[in-house]
Amino acid sequence: NSLISLIFQTKHFSIYGSHMSTPKIKRQIEQQFFVNKRTLTKVLKYYVNECYICKTFTADTQQHKFKTLPNPPRPRVDWSIDFVTDMPKSLSDNRQVMIIVDNFSFFTIAVPLKAITADTVSDALKYHLIQPFGLPSSIRMDEQIGLYNAKAFRTFLSQNDIELYATAVASPFSNGKAEAAVKMFKHTLRKFLFQEKDLTNWEKHIPLVISTHNNAINIYGFSPEELMFGTKNPHPTDILKVYENDFEMRYEEFIFRIANDKRVQAQRKMCSKQQENVSYKNKERLEKEFKMGDLVLHTQMQASTGVGSKWKPKFTGPYQIIK
């Protein structure tokens, strides 16, 4: 073991080795020495696994299992927000779009913005979310630079008793509903604007694009409009438009039961689909456990940005778990 350790130091840490992997060092040693292969592999793996430099640059670290976020029990209490920041400059000088999604019904709101600031976002929430739908209990968003920690934005949320939850850094899937809404919005609007040759007047078309999305039946069998309001209005694209004479009477008598039944069914399907997705994604992942005193490395979330970023370590640390 002492001889293997000495050879390992030369083959791994010196310029002549440059952090060779276990198989490479093993082949070179076996070419010149007779040694028990099992023992050699075991010792080399131990030394390589203990190399701090290799750990901070490794790309094949076993991933931790995904966890699911709790689903809100009803509409209007929990919303997610995200931003489309690459819009062309419109005739009204708007350059961004704020996407607001109800995390129960997937009901979506889109608000054109000139800039993403604490004041513009607060006003958008005030007039496009709070005014028509009431005060929410919580809002989810990523740590948008210049907004998430802005004092004015925090004050606005605090005054209205709204909890702000941050999504995981560099993990857009943790704000999946908002990300999906942004993808839908960009995908739909991009093709429609190209068809109409009206790229600089995109904000004019937003209301109908969003209305069409809210009226469309999703994979759970209901439209966002149905889950939000218990019913939905006829749409211009409907082949058959049925207007029932006793609709108002039945609406007053059955709307709460009908709305509740639809929401219960949708929530059951959401939970089932969510569990199915998590089970599939966790096939190759491990349930990691950490305890007080353990040394850990932290994923470098910003490694993919900046000049020469690909040469930076993928992890920082080590850090000791203290609580």
C-alpha positions in Angstrom: 0.0 0.0 0.0 2.9 2.4 0.8 4.4 1.8 -2.7 1.0 2.2 -4.4 0.5 5.5 -2.5 3.9 6.8 -3.6 3.3 5.9 -7.2 -0.2 7.4 -7.0 1.3 10.7 -5.8 3.5 10.8 -8.9 0.9 9.7 -11.3 -1.9 11.8 -10.0 -0.7 15.1 -8.4 2.5 15.9 -10.4 2.6 17.5 -13.8 3.4 14.1 -15.3 0.1 12.7 -14.1 -2.2 15.7 -14.1 -4.9 14.0 -12.0 -5.1 10.7 -14.0 -8.2 8.6 -13.4 -8.1 5.2 -11.5 -8.2 3.1 -14.7 -5.3 5.0 -16.3 -3.0 4.8 -13.2 -4.0 1.1 -12.8 -2.9 0.2 -16.4 0.4 1.9 -16.0 1.2 0.2 -12.7 0.2 -3.2 -14.0 2.5 -2.7 -16.9 5.6 -2.5 -14.7 4.6 -4.3 -11.5 2.9 -7.5 -10.4 0.2 -6.6 -7.9 -3.2 -8.0 -6.8 -5.7 -6.4 -9.2 -8.5 -6.2 -6.6 -6.3 -4.6 -4.0 -4.8 -2.2 -6.5 -8.2 -1.0 -7.7 -9.5 -0.6 -4.2 -6.6 1.5 -3.1 -6.5 3.7 -6.2 -10.2 4.3 -6.0 -9.8 5.4 -2.4 -7.1 7.9 -3.2 -8.8 9.3 -6.3 -12.1 9.7 -4.4 -10.2 11.6 -1.6 -8.7 14.0 -4.1 -10.2 17.5 -3.4 -9.3 18.9 -6.8 -11.0 16.0 -8.6 -14.1 16.4 -6.5 -14.5 20.0 -7.3 -14.3 19.4 -11.0 -16.2 16.2 -11.4 -19.2 16.1 -13.7 -20.7 12.7 -12.8 -21.7 13.3 -9.2 -24.7 11.1 -8.2 -27.7 13.3 -8.2 -30.0 13.8 -5.3 -33.7 12.7 -5.7 -36.3 15.3 -6.8 -38.9 16.3 -4.3 -42.4 17.6 -5.1 -43.8 20.9 -4.0 -47.2 20.8 -2.3 -50.1 21.7 -4.5 -52.4 24.6 -3.3 -55.8 23.4 -2.2 -57.8 25.9 -4.3 -57.3 28.7 -6.9 -56.1 32.2 -6.2 -54.0 31.5 -3.1 -50.7 30.6 -4.6 -49.2 32.1 -7.8 -45.9 31.9 -9.7 -44.3 34.7 -11.7 -41.6 34.7 -14.3 -40.4 37.1 -17.1 -40.0 37.0 -20.8 -37.0 39.3 -21.2 -36.1 38.9 -24.9 -39.1 40.5 -26.5 -38.6 43.0 -29.4 -39.2 46.6 -28.6 -42.9 47.4 -29.1 -44.5 50.5 -30.4 -45.2 51.5 -26.7 -41.5 50.9 -25.8 -42.3 47.7 -23.9 -39.5 45.1 -23.9 -40.5 42.5 -21.3 -43.6 40.5 -20.4 -44.4 39.5 -16.8 -46.1 36.1 -16.7 -48.3 35.3 -13.7 -49.7 31.7 -13.2 -52.2 30.4 -10.7 -50.5 27.2 -9.3 -53.8 25.4 -8.9 -55.7 26.1 -12.1 -52.8 27.1 -14.5 -54.8 30.3 -15.2 -52.3 32.7 -16.8 -52.0 36.5 -16.9 -49.5 38.4 -19.1 -48.5 42.0 -18.5 -46.2 44.0 -20.8 -43.5 46.0 -19.0 -41.0 48.6 -20.1 -38.5 47.4 -17.5 -38.4 44.9 -14.6 -38.2 47.1 -11.5 -39.7 46.9 -8.0 -42.2 49.6 -8.9 -43.3 48.2 -12.3 -43.7 44.6 -10.9 -45.6 45.9 -7.8 -48.0 47.8 -10.0 -48.5 44.8 -12.3 -49.4 42.7 -9.3 -51.6 45.3 -7.9 -53.7 46.0 -11.0 -53.6 42.7 -12.8 -53.6 40.1 -10.0 -54.8 41.7 -6.7 -57.5 43.9 -8.2 -59.3 41.1 -10.2 -58.5 38.1 -8.1 -57.9 39.3 -4.5 -54.8 39.1 -2.3 -52.9 35.8 -2.7 -51.2 34.0 0.2 -48.0 33.4 -1.5 -46.0 34.0 -4.7 -43.1 32.0 -6.1 -40.3 33.4 -8.3 -36.7 33.0 -9.0 -34.1 35.3 -7.4 -34.5 37.9 -10.1 -31.4 40.2 -9.9 -32.5 43.7 -8.7 -36.0 42.6 -7.8 -36.0 39.7 -5.3 -34.1 41.6 -2.6 -35.4 45.1 -3.6 -36.6 46.9 -0.5 -39.6 48.5 -2.2 -40.7 45.1 -3.5 -40.3 43.5 -0.1 -42.3 46.3 1.5 -45.1 46.0 -1.0 -45.4 42.2 -0.3 -45.2 42.7 3.5 -47.9 45.4 3.5 -50.2 43.0 1.7 -49.2 40.0 3.8 -47.9 38.0 0.8 -45.3 35.4 1.4 -42.5 35.3 -1.2 -40.9 31.9 -1.9 -37.7 31.6 -4.0 -37.2 28.8 -6.4 -34.0 26.8 -6.4 -31.0 28.6 -8.1 -30.3 27.3 -11.6 -33.3 24.9 -11.3 -36.0 26.3 -13.5 -38.1 23.1 -13.1 -38.7 24.1 -9.5 -40.9 26.9 -10.8 -42.3 24.6 -13.5 -45.8 26.1 -13.9 -44.4 29.6 -14.7 -41.7 28.1 -16.9 -44.2 26.1 -18.8 -46.4 29.2 -19.2 -43.4 31.2 -20.5 -42.6 28.5 -23.0 -46.3 28.4 -24.2 -46.5 32.1 -24.5 -43.3 32.5 -26.5 -44.0 29.5 -28.7 -47.6 30.6 -29.5 -46.9 34.4 -29.9 -43.7 33.9 -32.0 -45.6 31.9 -34.7 -48.6 34.1 -34.7 -46.5 37.3 -35.1 -44.6 35.8 -37.9 -47.9 34.8 -39.6 -49.3 38.3 -39.2 -46.0 40.1 -40.0 -46.6 42.3 -36.9 -43.5 41.8 -34.8 -43.4 45.3 -33.2 -47.1 45.4 -32.2 -46.9 42.2 -30.2 -48.6 43.6 -27.1 -51.8 44.1 -29.0 -52.1 40.3 -29.5 -51.3 39.3 -25.9 -54.9 39.3 -24.5 -56.3 36.9 -27.2 -53.2 34.6 -27.0 -53.6 34.3 -23.2 -57.4 34.0 -23.4 -57.0 31.1 -25.9 -54.6 29.4 -23.5 -56.9 29.8 -20.5 -59.8 28.4 -22.6 -58.0 25.3 -23.8 -58.5 22.0 -22.2 -55.3 20.7 -20.5 -53.9 17.2 -19.9 -56.1 16.9 -16.8 -59.3 17.3 -18.8 -60.2 20.8 -17.8 -59.4 24.3 -19.0 -57.7 26.8 -16.6 -60.8 28.9 -16.9 -63.1 26.1 -15.7 -60.9 25.4 -12.7 -60.7 29.1 -11.8 -64.3 30.0 -12.2 -66.2 26.7 -12.3 -67.4 27.2 -15.9 -66.1 28.7 -19.2 -67.5 31.0 -21.8 -68.0 30.0 -25.4 -65.0 30.6 -27.6 -64.9 31.9 -31.2 -63.2 28.7 -32.3 -66.0 26.4 -30.8 -67.7 24.4 -33.6 -70.9 24.3 -31.6 -72.0 27.1 -29.4 -74.8 26.1 -27.0 -76.6 28.7 -24.9 -78.9 27.1 -22.4 -82.1 29.0 -21.4 -81.9 27.9 -17.8 -78.2 28.4 -17.4 -78.5 31.3 -14.9 -80.8 29.3 -12.7 -78.6 26.2 -12.8 -75.5 28.3 -12.3 -76.8 29.7 -9.1 -77.9 26.3 -7.8 -75.1 24.0 -8.9 -72.0 26.2 -9.6 -70.3 25.6 -6.2 -70.8 21.8 -6.4 -69.7 21.7 -10.1 -66.7 23.8 -9.5 -65.6 21.8 -6.5 -66.1 18.5 -8.4 -63.9 19.7 -11.2 -61.2 21.0 -8.9 -61.2 17.7 -6.9 -60.8 15.7 -10.1 -58.1 18.0 -11.5 -56.2 17.9 -8.3 -56.3 14.1 -8.1 -55.0 13.9 -11.7 -52.3 16.5 -11.0 -51.0 14.6 -8.0 -51.0 11.3 -9.9 -49.1 12.9 -12.9 -46.7 14.6 -10.5 -45.9 11.4 -8.7 -45.4 9.6 -12.1 -43.0 12.2 -13.3 -41.0 12.2 -10.0 -40.8 8.4 -10.0 -39.4 8.4 -13.6 -36.8 11.2 -12.9 -35.6 9.6 -9.7 -34.8 6.2 -11.3 -31.1 6.9 -11.3 -31.0 9.2 -8.3 -30.1 8.5 -4.7 -31.8 9.6 -1.4 -28.9 11.4 0.2 -28.7 11.9 3.9 -26.5 14.4 5.7 -25.7 14.8 9.4 -24.0 17.3 11.6 -20.3 17.6 11.0 -20.3 16.1 7.5 -18.1 17.8 4.9 -19.9 18.7 1.7 -19.3 20.5 -1.6 -21.7 23.1 -2.9 -22.6 23.1 -6.6 -21.3 26.2 -8.3 -24.5 27.6 -9.8 -22.8 30.4 -11.8 -20.1 28.3 -13.4 -21.7 28.6 -16.8 -21.5 32.4 -16.9 -18.6 34.8 -17.5 -15.4 34.7 -19.4 -13.5 31.5 -19.1 -16.3 30.0 -16.9 -15.8 26.5 -18.3 -12.4 26.4 -16.6 -13.8 27.1 -13.1 -14.6 24.3 -10.6 -18.1 22.8 -10.7 -18.2 22.8 -6.9 -17.0 25.1 -4.0 -16.0 24.1 -0.5 -15.6 22.0 1.4 -18.2 23.2 4.0 -19.1 21.6 7.3 -22.8 21.0 8.1 -23.4 22.8 11.4 -27.2 22.7 11.6 
